[in-house]
Amino acid sequence: MSSKRASSVIFLLAFTALLVAIHLPYLKLPFFWDEMGQFVPAALDLYHDGAWVPHSAIPNVHPPGLMAILAVVWRLFGFSIASARLTMLLIASAGVLFSFLLAIRLARGTAGAPALAAVLFLMAAPIFYTQSMMVLLDMPAMTFTVLALLLFLDGRYRACAIACTALVLIKETAISTPFVFAAWLWFREKRRREALYFAGPALAVGAWLMVLKHATGHLFGNPDFARYNIDESLTVVHIAAALGRRLYFLFVGDGHFIGAFAIFAGWRVLKGKDWTIAALVAAAQLLVVTVFGGATLDRYVMPVLPTVYAAMAAAACVYPSSWRWTSHSVMIGLFVLGWFWNPPYPFPYENNLAMTDFVALQREAASYLEAYAPDQHIASAWPFSEAVRHPEFGYVSRPLQTEQIPGFHPADLANLDRNKVDVLVVFSRTWSVEGRALDIRLFRDFLRNYYDYHPQASSEEIRAGLGYVLVKRWTRGGQFIEIYLPER
């Protein structure tokens, strides 16, 4: 084994050990939100039945690559939440290693150990911390994107095309990456033969779409998915709002503004072929997830993070040494603070440890209902309705009877049949602005008009409008879950 390969193995083991160590409290954390909505059920269908197109979740365009990995792991070690979380952490560890190697290559010749800083940024970023253990597509997409980029910069085009094929079978929007590689080889370097290697990923996505169409009758798995993520997202207002959110997340939020200032100060060092290709890959991915997709979730930009953090670390070489490491330390400190600190505006719980508070509350209520109302008819919104219906998700030991309602706005609750529903469970589905620093009319109007934000019904409104009274309430980290019974 070469010294370079041996060093990579050592770093991989070190990154794996560190990631597992800092996630030990959460290795058995029940599945959360989209894990339950799509990816875990799809992986279980493949594990149990060999079904590439899921039947326990609504089929959509997402390819089965990650689900196949989990099905193999469960076939070898048996199904468990811990095995799923450890699998994701292993993939994340590989992503950290590839990001480290990418930063070394991109920042070659710059002062101040920028590769070390870049990998510390990545591991400290709140979204990477949570996503690295979750059964979702974006962290694995990051890992394979960086691997493909490294192989391309090394001139290993066949291996890069294979990595890109694996990448697009993890997440379909990653097709932008092999497109950039093909375009660079075709137009910039006139290497037409090598450019054609990257037809492979497009053919793989095309084959998957044909499988979907054959199984479901729809090219993207179901028409609602296509309407929400393509038709409804292709508006000027949606694209502008999505772009603003992407730029805020990458260059302002948490502690990113410190790195953005470093890029502004030292952008002249970010030059050369390698930086250009990496920037094109990042920009193309950012464009795709900004234009397409009804939900502008921050995790969609995870494949961009390694290049952004490498740029932030390398550009800081223009600072004096003491200033540079002060800047890096403050940015990392703000990132770690972001694991626990919640912003005053609505944000996806999965962006930091708010997701563990959400899961803990859901599990608390589920355990209570399993003990005291095991045969009652329960009404609640998704994902609680799914959590208590499926023991494999980690919340209950036996299925409970549930009816799914759209949400907890007064209009959502208007048609609830009091004669059929014995228990109503209400929880904070979104991070509210009411009672927080940004609880001002102008901001509320902005959220309502552009993000479909509406306050949930209060306990007084539920009692007055439906005749249900609050009997149990749990709170944690600014979130809540409540149990209501019919008023006698």
N, C-alpha and C positions, 0 to 999 in steps of 0.2 A: 504494500500500500504506500503510495506517495505521501510525502510529508504534507502536501496541500490537502490531500483527501483525509489524512489522519487528523489534521487540524479541524477540518469541517465536521468530522464525526465528534470530536471533543466538544466543539462549540454547540453542536446539535444536542448532545447529551446535557450540556450545561443549561442551555435554554429550556429544554424539556423539564429538567429538574426544577428550575426556577418557576416556570409557569405552573407546573403541577403543585408546587409548594404554596404559591400564593392563591391557588384556587381550591385548596383542600377543603375549606368549609362548604364548598358548593358542588362537590362531586356527585352528591345524591340529590341535588336540587330538583324538584319536580319540573317538568317541561313547562315552557312559558309561551304564551300567545301564538305566534306563527309556527313555532315548533309543533304545537298541538294541531294547528289549523291545516298544515300541509305536510311538512317534511318528515315528522315522526310517523304519522299514519301511512304515508307513502312508502317509507322504509320498512315498516311492519308488513305492508302488503307484499312487498318484494321478498321479505324474509319468510313470511308464512306461506305464500301462495306462488311466488315467482312472478308476480304481476308487475310488469314494467310500467303500465299505466295504472295509477292507483284507483281503487274503488271505495276506500274508506275516507277519502278526501276528494273534493271536486278536482278533476284533472285540469291542469293548465300547462302553459308552454315550458315550464321549468324542466330541464332534462333530468334524467335519473342518476347522474354520476355519483353525487354524494350519498343518495339513498342506497346505491349498490355497495359503496364502501361500508356503510353501516350494516347492511344485510350480511356481508361477509364476516364482519367482526362479530355480529350476534350469532352467526352460524358456528363460529369457532369458539366463542366464549359464553354464549347464551345471552338472552336479552336482559339488559339492565340499564337503568339511567346512568349509572357510573361508567359503564363501558362506552356509552355514547359520548359522555362528557370527556372521558380520557382520549377517545379517538379524535375528537375535535381539538383537544389540547396538543396532541401529537402533530396534527396538520398545522396548527398555529405555530408550533415550535419550528417546523420546517420553514414556514413563512418568515419567522424571525431570522433564521439562518440565511435564507435567500436575500432578505432585505439587508442584512449585514454585509453580505458579499456584494450586493448591488451598490451599497453606499461606498464600500472600499473602492470599487471600480470607478464610480462616478466622481468621487472626491479625491482621486489620485493626485498628489502634488499639493494639496491644500493643507494648511497647518491646523493643529488643534485636535487631532483624533476625531474627525467628523463622523466616521463610520460608527464609532462607539456612541457618540451623542445621538446619531440618527436611530440606532437600535434601542437606546434608552427612551427616546421620544415615543417610539412605537409601543414598547412594552408598558409604558406609563399611561398612554392615551386611554381615557375612560372607555371609549367605544371598543378598542381592541381588547381591553381587559374583560369586558362582558362577552363580546362576540367570540372570543377565543374558546369559550366553553359551550357555546350554544349551537344547536343543530339547525344552522341556517347556511345559506349559500355564499355569503359575501366574504367571510374570512377565508374559506377554501379558494374562492375565486382570486383573492389577493395572493395567496400562496402560489397558485399556478401561473398567475400573471407575472409575478416577479421571476419565477423560474424560467418562463418563456423569454422574458426580456434578457436575462443573463445569457441564455443559450444563443439568442440572436446576436447580442453584442460580441460573443465569442466566435461568431461565424459558424456555429453548428446549426445549420438551417434545417436539416432533416429532423434532428432531435427537437429543435424548436417547434416545428410543425406538429410533431407528435404531442409535445406539451400543450400546444394550442388546441389540439383536438380534445385532449383531456379537459382543458380549461372550459371550452364551450359546452362540453357535456356535463360540466358542473353548473354553469350559468350561461344562458343563451346571449345575454347582452354583452358578454365578453368577446363576441365575434368582432368587435371593433379592433381588438389587439392583433389578430392575424391579418386583418385588413390593412392596418398600418404597416406591418412588416412586408406584406406583399407589395403595397404601393411604393414603399421605400426601395425595395429591390428592383421593381419594374421601372419606375420613373427616375429615381435618383442614381442608381448604380447600374442600370441596364442589364441586370442579371435575370433575364426572363425565365430561365429554366428553374432557378432556385425560387423565384416568386411563385411559380406554379405549385410548389410544395404546399403552399398555404390555401390551396383549394380544398385540401383535406378537411380542415375544420368546418368549412362551409358545407361540404358534403355530409359531414356528420350531423350538423344541425338540421339540414334538409331531410336526412333519413329519419331523425327523431320526429320531425313535424309530420312526415308521412305516416309514421306509426301512430301518432296522436290522431290524425285525421281518420285513419282506418278504424281506430278503436272508439272514437267519440263522434265522428262525423264533422268535426270542426278542426281547422288547421292549428288553432292555438289551444285546443282542449275544451274550451267552452266559450260561448259568445260574450258572456258577461265580463270575463277576464279581458278579452280583447277590447271591448267597449270602454272599460274603465282605464286600461293602461295604454291604449292607443288613441281611440276616437276622442275621449273626453280630455286627454292630456295635451292634445295638439291644438292648444289655444295660446294666444299671445300672453294673456294674463297668467295662465298656469305656468308656462315656460319661464316667464319673467320672475314669478314668485319662487319657482324651483331653483332658478339660477341664483337668485339672491340668497336663498337658504343654503345652497351648496357653498357659495363663496364665504358666507358668514361662518359656516362650520369649519371650513378649511383654513381660514385666515384671520378669524376673530375669536370664536368661541373657545371656552375653557382657558387655554393659555396660548392659543395659536397666534394671537396678535404679536407676541414676542418674536416668534419665528418669521412672521410676515415682515416685520420691521427688518430682520436680518436679511431676508431676500431683497428687500428694497435697498438696503445699504450695500450689499455685496453681490448684486445680480451679475456683475461683469465676470465673476469667476465661473459662472454656470454656462460655459460655452464649450463647443466641440461636438463631434458627431454623437458621442454617447449620450450627452445631455439632451441633444435635439431629439434623438429617438425616444428616450425615456419620457420627455415632455410631450411628444406627439401621442404616445400610448396613453399617458395620463389624461391629456386633453380629449382624446377620442372617447375614452371611457366616461369621462365627466359629461361630455356632450350627449352620449346615448342615454345615460340615466337621468339627465335633466329634461330631455325632450320627451322620452317615453317613461311611463309609469305614473299611475294616479297617485300613489302614496310616495311622497318625497322623503323617504326615510334616509337618515344620515348614514346608515350602514351601507347603502348602495355605493358610496364613494370609497369604501375601504381599499379596493385595488389601487387607488391613487395615493394612499397615505405613504407607502415606502419612498416613492419618488419625492413627494412634498417634504417629508422629514429629512431626506438626504440633502435636498436643496437648502432647507433651513439651517442644517448643521454645517454644510460646506460654505455657504455664503457668510456665515459668522466668522470665517477666517480673517475677514478684514478688521475685526475688533482686536484690541489689545487682549493679551492672554487672560488677564484677570477679569476683564469685562465679559469676554466670551463665555467663560465658565460660570460667571454669575448669571448671565442671560440664560444659559442652558439649565442651570440649577433652578432658577425661578420658574422657567417653563415646565420643567419636570414636576416641580412642587405643585404648580397649579393643576397639572394633569392629575396627579394623585389626589389632590383635594377634590377634583371633579368626579372621582369615584363615588364620593359621599355627598357632595353639595349639589342640590337641585336648583336650576335656574328659576327665575320668577315668571317664566312664560311656558306655555305648553311644549312638551318635548316627549319623544318616545321613551318610555321607561327602560327600554333595552339599551339606552345610551350609557347608563351607569348602573350603580347598585340599587337604584330605585326598582329595578326588575326583581331583585331578591325580596324587597319589601312587599311588592305586589304578590309574589308567589307565597310568601309567608302568610299574608292575610288570607289569601284564597284557601290555603291549606288549613288554616285555623278554622275558618267557617265550614269548610268541607268536613273536617273531623267532628265538629259540633253537630252538624246535621246528620252525619252517619251514626252518631251516638244517640241523638235525641229525636230525630225525625227520619228514620231510615225508610219508612214506607209512605211518607208524605209526598204529595205532588208539588215540586219546586219549580218556580219560574225565575229565570234570570237571563242576563245577556251573555253573549259569548265574550271571553272564553270560559267563564265559570260553568256555564251550562255543559260544555264539553268535558271540563276537568272532573266533574262529579259523575259523569256518565261512563267514563273509561278508566278503570283502575290502573291500566298500564302507564297512565300519565303521572302517577305518583301522588295523587291527592286522597284517594279513597281505596278501601280494600274490596268494596263491592259496588256495583253500579247503583246510582240513585235515580229516581224518576224525575226527569227535568223537561221543562218546556222552554225553548229559546225565544226570547223577545228581542226586538231590534236594538234597544238601548234603554236609557233611563230619563230621557227628556219627557216632559208631560205628554207629548203627542205619542211617544212610543208606548206609554203605559195606559193610554186611553181605552184600548180594547181588551185589557186584561179581564178575564172572566173570574170574578171573585168566587163563584160557586165551584170552580174546578181547581183553583190554585190554593193550596194549603199554606205555602211558604213563599215569600218574595225575598230574593236576595239582591241587594243593591250595592254597588261598589264604585270606586272612583276609576272609571275607564280611561279618563284623560287627566293630565295634570292641570288643575283649574287655575284661573287667574284671580278668581274671587277671593278677596281678603289678602291678596299679596301685593307686592310693590307696584305691579303694572295693572292694578285693578282700576283702570280709567276708561271712560267711555270710548275715546278715540281708538284705543288699542283693542277693546272688546269688539268694536264695530269692524276693525280690520280683520280680526280673527274670524268673525262670523261671516264676512263677505268672501274671504279668500281661503279659509281653512275649515269652513263648515263647523265652527265651534259654537256650541250652545250649552248653557249651564244645565246640569242635571236637576231633576225634580228634588225639592227638599223633603224632609220627613213630614213637615206640616202639609205640603202639597199632596204627598202620597196619602196621608191620613184623610185630608178633606176630600180629595178626588176619588180615592179608591176604597177607603175604609180599612186600610192596613195600618197597624201601629208598630212602632219600632220596639223590639224586645231585646235585641243584642247588637252591640257595636264594638268593632275593634279598629284601632288606629295604629299606624306605624309610618314614620318617615313622611308625614304629610298626606298619606293616603288613608282610605277607610274602606271597610266593608260592613254592611248592616243586614240584619235579618228582621223581616216584618211578618206578622201574623194577622189574620183577619180580626177586626175589632168585634168583640162579642156584644 
